Amino acid sequence: MSSRYGEETRAWAEKTFADTRHLYNSRLECCQVIAKTLGAHVNTVSRWIGETYGPARQAPPEEVTAKMRAMEEEVMRLRRQNHDLSAGRGFSTSPLGLA
């Protein structure tokens, strides 16, 4: 690698990204903090992370799994609500829910 930063620096940046990514709203925000800590340009750190973890738009597998689990829970909750509403529980039977 022809860079002014050594392999140890890059390895540290990649490990720090892996350990702290969940604390930030975006990959870029995390890379900005790491770059500032290193005194490097954010594009340098973003490139390293992109080479290691793939494109930014591709969600990491653990994030996909977590989102899938949350969506399944939401579906179950909505099905229970739908069932309760269909059974007439929790709502008045008068028009517009007015008693």
Phi, psi and omega in degrees: 000122178265092184214158177280353177254136181279175179298325179296320179296314180297316179300318178298316180298317180293319178293317179298318177301311181299323183280335188241357184307320183295346181276351186241157181285338182210163176298318181299317180300317178296316179297324179297317180294317179296315180299318179297319179298320181279340188078026181254166175282144182300328179296327178296310180294318179300320179296315178302313182295319178297320179292327182275315188253358179090184183300150182295329183285342180277118181288139177295150184306321181293329177289320178297316179298315180296317179294320179297316179297317179296321179292322177296320178295320178296318178298315179298317179297316180293324177295319177297316178299316180298317178298314179299318179292321179294327180279355178084009179276137174087356179227149175288152180270355179285156182303142178061014178072016180271137181268000000 
